Amino acid sequence: MPPPPHDPLERYSRQVRFPSLGQAGQRALLASKVTLCGCGALGTVLANHLARAGVGSLRIIDRDFIETHNLQRQILFDEQDVRDNLPKAEAAARKLRLINSTIQIEPVVTDIDHTNVLDLVGDADLILDGTDNFETRYLINDAAIKLGKPWVYGGVIGSEGQTMTIVPGKTPCLRCLIETAPPPGMTPTCETAGVLGPAVAVIASLEAVEAIKLLTGANDALNRDLIMIDIWDWTFRQLKVAGLLGKVDCPCCKHRRFEWLEGGMGSHTTTLCGRNAVQVAARRPEPLNFAELSQRLEPLGEVRHNAFMLRFATEGYEFTVFPDGRAIIKGTNDIAKARTLYAQFVGS
Amino acid sequence: MATVRIPTPLRPHAGGQDKVETAGATVGEILANLGTAFPALRERLFDGAELRRFVNVYLNNEDIRYLDDLATPVAENDEVSIIPAVAGG
């Protein structure tokens, strides 16, 4: 007897049996395209859910590489990824392809900024927030409102987190909710407050289910509130934010001024939360030649590289340089010092 | 008196408390009284007379910006919450 014809929906049978999804919902997921911004704690949980659920095309963007202290909560990574010096987007894509080889996964190792965000989200049906900073979230918000695409915000610190679903024209946007981000030093960072893996998993899972609803047209079931959860002291709150739409004088969704997209806001060199490290974003038109750069650096310190990054340690600093010219410099929180080190060792 | 819920990051500025009973007939009066009791907290919440733009205040579960802002009346047993922006992830 020949084997029965292969049913591509069979692997999703347990969620297809969920009446609110069904076969039509599954087909919609398979036909959909999602851009995931950030693949750290929130992002790995989001990517895991979406790949398993059968989102047909998943673009995963992250600027960072994997370190041992990520493994406590970033569920797609393991110790071998740390040893291999893999960027998060690439390591996530490799793991996800083992989980679901039938979908398209596109890793992108880059820093999202005003010059590339529209290209990165332009063909997506939905944008998901797996970032760890407001600068990138405001960029996503500007791009989403401008292009009329839904996105889901999530943020976590300590044992608590928030999430909100943003549908342009139908809900308030992120800048209706929080017009400007707190300045550095006004709020705790992951370094000072820490973060629990389960708190991240809860918020990312709520984002993922909103994604599934948005992609399958289950709009009546969408979250209309700002959800706040603290998993340590068991508080679950649904704050009513729908009334903010049109009521607050939002520069973004009311006046359609896209200040973050225009590049007037934010810095290109940033200290990284909780890491005693600074990212220097010096984008180049041509990819860096790692072989040449390592040759230059070898007399000055310890240097090694693979296709995705070059590591260089000297004078108590550790450089991680990416092909696009961006570098993360560990051992300082001082932006000016980091820029100097970059100019000294990588060059401008 | 109404209860003000203090978010985790601001508790060190409110004597470590997660809830503070505070007198006042409006959200503005309550926050002013809270700020008198805890000047370091006032600094975090206000820039002069204005709420800082990244600080959101809710009366029960409603954002005061679509109510009457700081003039929103507060009844006995109401709950005022200070909601911080959460950036991590």
Chai-1 contact restraints between the chains, C-beta under 6 A:
chainA,res_idxA,chainB,res_idxB,connection_type,confidence,min_distance_angstrom,max_distance_angstrom,comment,restraint_id
A,A41,B,G89,contact,1.0,0.0,6.0,A-B,restraint_1
A,L42,B,G89,contact,1.0,0.0,6.0,A-B,restraint_2
A,T131,B,G89,contact,1.0,0.0,6.0,A-B,restraint_3
A,D132,B,G88,contact,1.0,0.0,6.0,A-B,restraint_4
A,D132,B,G89,contact,1.0,0.0,6.0,A-B,restraint_5
A,N133,B,A87,contact,1.0,0.0,6.0,A-B,restraint_6
A,F134,B,A87,contact,1.0,0.0,6.0,A-B,restraint_7
A,G155,B,V86,contact,1.0,0.0,6.0,A-B,restraint_8
A,G155,B,A87,contact,1.0,0.0,6.0,A-B,restraint_9
A,G155,B,G89,contact,1.0,0.0,6.0,A-B,restraint_10
A,V156,B,G88,contact,1.0,0.0,6.0,A-B,restraint_11
A,V156,B,G89,contact,1.0,0.0,6.0,A-B,restraint_12
A,I157,B,V86,contact,1.0,0.0,6.0,A-B,restraint_13
A,I157,B,G88,contact,1.0,0.0,6.0,A-B,restraint_14
A,Q162,B,V86,contact,1.0,0.0,6.0,A-B,restraint_15
A,I178,B,F54,contact,1.0,0.0,6.0,A-B,restraint_16
A,I178,B,A85,contact,1.0,0.0,6.0,A-B,restraint_17
A,E179,B,R53,contact,1.0,0.0,6.0,A-B,restraint_18
A,T180,B,R53,contact,1.0,0.0,6.0,A-B,restraint_19
A,T180,B,F54,contact,1.0,0.0,6.0,A-B,restraint_20
A,P182,B,F54,contact,1.0,0.0,6.0,A-B,restraint_21
A,P182,B,A85,contact,1.0,0.0,6.0,A-B,restraint_22
A,T187,B,P9,contact,1.0,0.0,6.0,A-B,restraint_23
A,P188,B,P9,contact,1.0,0.0,6.0,A-B,restraint_24
A,C190,B,G88,contact,1.0,0.0,6.0,A-B,restraint_25
A,V195,B,G88,contact,1.0,0.0,6.0,A-B,restraint_26
A,L239,B,Y58,contact,1.0,0.0,6.0,A-B,restraint_27
A,L239,B,N61,contact,1.0,0.0,6.0,A-B,restraint_28
A,K240,B,N61,contact,1.0,0.0,6.0,A-B,restraint_29
A,K240,B,E62,contact,1.0,0.0,6.0,A-B,restraint_30
A,V241,B,D63,contact,1.0,0.0,6.0,A-B,restraint_31
A,G243,B,Y66,contact,1.0,0.0,6.0,A-B,restraint_32
A,L244,B,D63,contact,1.0,0.0,6.0,A-B,restraint_33
A,L244,B,Y66,contact,1.0,0.0,6.0,A-B,restraint_34
A,K247,B,Y66,contact,1.0,0.0,6.0,A-B,restraint_35
A,V248,B,R65,contact,1.0,0.0,6.0,A-B,restraint_36
